[in-house]
């Protein structure tokens, strides 16, 4: 004879049903927008994923997926194939924009990763191991991670990288990381280890990068010519500045904008352009195209005294 399930069992079943409904709904929304992409370069064939984000055929993917390629083929979940051109790629953010020659796929909405919280449900959609239209789910395991990226001699940290336990495998790179409302909040970029995946966030900074790639095919970056390490501020300074750490200058390139402005070894950067500088990433966020050639005020702590200087960031040459 069947026995009635206990209340905890009913609650667990209801929770699992709700979880399943979210994942299946998000998958149904996003799958038509995600494509498997294949490229061929002088080094051989490559593959990954991409997600459509405009009505006129622009796709977003990882820069390393299309490295060395000018174009390739995108295959969508319904079997439709279309050739694409690489509009622009930026290795220092690991983002690239493609454009298919026959638009038609449903665009996925872009969200804002800055609103994510640890523990939040996310869904990864891509084409791992050549298995088209694969869906995995998990949670946001960590925020604010950093991922090193290099283009030529330039080394940069991709900041605010999203860590998730949603299963990611080769071929997932360039695919969509989606929140429970169906908005793309990240582009899957790397598998760091078993049970650990990383995604480049969609936020104000990466939207600027995406816009630059569409408009110019490349990303212009500003350069100050300093290297630094985060350090805790003395309590009186921290209270007055409203921040707990600053960036101690450990290198100044001779003749650089920082050197010309009078920034010295040992100075602690507190603000730049009116924004707090607490680590390398917070300074990098300011170093995009609009900062080139503009007057940027910088507040420093030098031997216990506050010092204000004005820098004019130059364009970074890679």
C-alpha atoms as one frame of an Amber mdcrd trajectory, in Angstrom:
protein
   0.000   0.000   0.000   1.354   3.458  -0.941   2.083   5.699   1.985   1.697
   9.436   1.866   4.992  11.273   1.476   6.174  13.297   4.417   6.136  17.071
   4.259   9.961  17.352   3.904   9.795  14.944   0.976   7.016  16.980  -0.628
   8.992  20.180  -0.099  12.109  18.612  -1.638  10.130  17.392  -4.638   8.559
  20.822  -5.105  11.996  22.478  -4.947  13.412  20.072  -7.535  10.415  20.677
  -9.772  10.920  24.439  -9.524  14.638  24.026 -10.288  13.838  21.885 -13.328
  11.302  24.400 -14.599  13.856  27.222 -14.419  16.536  25.241 -16.248  14.207
  23.942 -18.963  12.692  27.402 -19.505  16.092  29.066 -19.772  17.359  26.329
 -22.102  14.360  26.747 -24.402  14.983  30.496 -24.548  18.731  30.371 -25.187
  19.339  27.260 -27.298  18.112  28.857 -30.572  20.630  31.682 -30.059  23.708
  29.489 -29.506  25.793  28.157 -32.379  28.654  25.729 -32.752  31.483  27.496
 -34.578  34.291  25.901 -36.540  37.356  27.588 -37.987  40.397  26.540 -39.935
  43.733  28.315 -39.706  47.300  27.579 -40.657  47.634  25.726 -37.377  44.678
  23.435 -38.095  40.978  23.268 -37.269  39.337  24.714 -34.188  35.888  24.696
 -32.664  33.867  26.353 -29.951  30.570  28.061 -29.310  29.043  31.507 -29.855
  25.839  33.268 -28.898  23.751  35.582 -31.082  23.054  38.895 -29.370  21.628
  41.189 -32.097  18.890  40.936 -34.712  21.343  41.604 -37.528  23.589  38.601
 -36.989  26.301  39.602 -34.519  27.593  36.769 -32.334  29.739  36.882 -29.224
  32.430  34.284 -28.537  35.838  33.840 -26.898  38.809  35.419 -28.633  40.871
  32.231 -28.360  38.187  30.279 -30.274  38.818  32.330 -33.442  42.506  33.130
 -32.935  44.215  33.399 -36.327  40.934  33.042 -38.248  39.171  35.526 -40.508
  35.945  33.540 -40.673  34.344  30.142 -40.362  31.036  28.308 -40.123  28.318
  28.629 -37.495  25.849  25.760 -37.014  22.689  26.440 -35.039  20.524  24.056
 -33.040  17.978  23.659 -35.843  20.720  22.474 -38.200  20.997  25.754 -40.119
  24.532  26.653 -41.181  25.907  30.071 -42.019  29.325  31.426 -42.834  30.643
  34.136 -40.559  33.324  36.797 -40.585  35.415  37.724 -37.567  34.500  41.371
 -36.972  37.028  41.843 -34.199  38.785  40.025 -31.385  40.430  41.196 -28.189
  42.773  38.721 -26.554  43.143  40.865 -23.433  39.473  40.362 -22.553  39.148
  37.003 -24.377  36.141  38.326 -26.300  35.444  38.338 -30.026  32.546  39.451
 -32.206  31.471  37.513 -35.299  28.842  38.290 -37.906  26.978  35.606 -39.818
  26.246  36.300 -43.460  22.665  35.037 -43.204  21.102  36.456 -40.058  18.027
  34.770 -38.647  18.799  33.297 -35.247  16.948  34.682 -32.253  19.153  37.133
 -30.294  19.741  36.442 -26.612  19.457  39.400 -24.217  22.627  40.557 -22.495
  22.394  41.035 -18.732  24.592  42.572 -16.041  26.994  40.300 -14.174  27.668
  43.005 -11.602  24.316  42.071 -10.022  25.240  38.408  -9.520  25.454  36.890
  -6.073  27.360  33.835  -4.904  25.064  30.812  -4.857  22.859  32.143  -7.644
  21.630  29.616 -10.219  23.266  29.798 -13.660  22.901  27.745 -16.823  25.720
  27.094 -19.311  24.823  26.468 -22.953  27.376  25.434 -25.552  28.765  22.652
 -27.686  31.292  20.669 -25.629  33.143  17.798 -27.302  31.170  18.509 -30.474
  27.866  17.740 -28.733  25.631  20.516 -30.018  23.139  22.267 -27.806  24.411
  20.933 -24.486  22.953  22.429 -21.305  24.412  22.223 -17.805  23.363  24.026
 -14.646  25.062  25.021 -11.434  25.630  27.980  -9.184  27.913  30.979  -9.045
  30.779  29.622  -6.954  32.817  32.806  -6.795  32.993  36.374  -8.071  35.827
  38.803  -8.643  38.264  36.154  -9.831  41.087  37.165 -12.179  42.292  35.394
 -15.302  45.614  36.346 -16.953  45.503  37.114 -20.676  48.319  38.067 -23.022
  48.493  39.734 -26.424  52.036  40.142 -27.702  54.045  41.705 -24.876  50.973
  43.076 -23.140  49.794  41.151 -20.087  46.457  41.963 -18.508  44.173  40.456
 -15.903  40.625  39.805 -17.043  38.874  41.113 -13.972  35.649  40.117 -12.218
  35.678  36.670 -13.835  32.748  34.477 -12.797  33.502  31.095 -11.245  30.826
  28.422 -11.612  30.443  24.728 -10.928  28.300  24.247 -14.048  30.121  21.564
 -16.039  32.282  23.062 -18.811  34.344  21.086 -21.303  36.385  21.805 -24.455
  33.990  23.333 -26.984  32.078  25.255 -24.317  34.379  28.250 -24.795  32.401
  31.100 -26.315  29.093  29.692 -25.133  26.582  31.483 -22.954  26.390  31.584
 -19.180  22.835  32.577 -18.396  20.950  33.618 -15.262  17.530  32.352 -14.238
  15.771  35.128 -16.150  17.358  34.024 -19.439  19.871  36.864 -19.720  23.460
  36.187 -20.816  25.673  37.315 -17.961  28.917  35.664 -19.058  30.872  34.080
 -21.905  32.397  30.750 -20.935  36.123  31.074 -21.394  38.093  28.362 -19.612
  38.017  25.129 -17.690  40.282  25.669 -14.707  39.950  22.190 -13.250  37.501
  19.474 -12.320  34.234  21.060 -11.252  35.552  24.575 -11.887  34.553  26.761
 -14.818  35.219  30.418 -15.557  33.325  32.965 -17.615  34.085  36.516 -18.739
  31.328  38.718 -17.303  28.920  40.859 -19.269  28.994  44.239 -17.542  29.591
  47.904 -18.283  33.267  47.393 -19.161  32.765  44.418 -21.449  29.837  46.160
 -23.156  32.292  48.946 -23.991  34.700  46.351 -25.381  31.956  44.681 -27.441
  30.889  48.063 -28.824  34.479  48.878 -29.802  34.854  45.534 -31.564  31.679
  46.112 -33.571  32.629  49.681 -34.461  36.391  49.443 -35.000  37.259  45.745
 -34.989  39.659  46.291 -32.102  39.828  47.721 -28.605  41.841  50.817 -27.799
  43.265  50.855 -24.286  44.832  53.556 -22.207  48.181  53.211 -20.460  49.687
  54.946 -17.436  52.989  53.087 -17.201  52.800  51.933 -13.592  52.788  48.555
 -11.918  51.495  48.099  -8.407  50.428  45.746  -5.664  47.450  46.171  -3.323
  48.276  47.137   0.254  46.072  47.788   3.299  45.725  51.435   4.286  46.432
  52.711   7.813  43.125  52.903   9.742  42.961  56.744   9.813  43.557  56.891
   6.053  41.099  54.086   5.370  38.408  55.871   7.376  38.997  59.205   5.667
  39.228  57.723   2.158  36.341  55.303   2.632  38.404  52.378   1.321  40.447
  49.668   2.984  43.304  49.314   0.491  45.235  51.162  -2.183  47.724  50.300
  -4.911  51.401  50.694  -3.989  53.529  51.662  -6.999  56.384  49.207  -7.522
  57.389  50.284 -11.032  57.146  53.464 -13.095  58.139  53.297 -16.767  60.497
  56.211 -17.579  58.806  58.786 -19.800  55.383  57.218 -19.275  52.283  59.293
 -18.461  52.716  58.337 -14.795  56.388  59.324 -14.821  55.686  62.657 -16.503
  52.904  63.399 -14.001  55.228  62.840 -11.031  54.153  59.450  -9.689  57.029
  57.780  -7.848  57.988  54.373  -6.518  56.381  53.785  -3.134  53.408  56.081
  -3.760  50.034  54.529  -2.940  47.300  55.225  -5.483  43.995  55.975  -3.765
  41.820  57.296  -6.590  42.062  57.869 -10.329  39.507  59.807 -12.295  37.425
  60.099  -9.145  37.205  56.307  -8.769  38.711  54.311  -5.919  41.823  52.296
  -6.785  42.072  49.325  -4.432  43.746  46.781  -6.718  45.145  46.302 -10.215
  41.731  45.461 -11.646  40.116  48.666 -10.434  42.802  50.671 -12.270  42.477
  48.530 -15.403  38.737  49.222 -15.554  39.550  52.872 -16.145  42.080  52.159
 -18.887  39.766  51.860 -21.888  39.595  53.981 -25.042  37.672  56.971 -23.639
  40.523  57.662 -21.174  43.166  58.111 -23.905  44.409  61.689 -24.070  42.158
  62.961 -21.295  43.254  64.657 -18.093  42.855  62.170 -15.249  43.348  63.326
 -11.679  45.094  60.882  -9.358  45.206  61.087  -5.559  48.233  59.502  -3.913
  49.425  58.798  -0.410  53.113  59.710  -0.205  54.944  59.292   3.098  51.712
  59.896   4.987  50.676  62.979   2.984  47.976  63.282   0.347  49.239  64.341
  -3.075  47.173  65.156  -6.170  48.649  64.873  -9.667  47.151  65.011 -13.154
  47.994  62.306 -15.694  47.178  62.062 -19.394  46.894  58.348 -20.286  48.408
  57.360 -23.622  47.254  54.625 -25.972  48.601  51.163 -25.164  50.638  49.744
 -28.053  50.805  45.939 -28.147
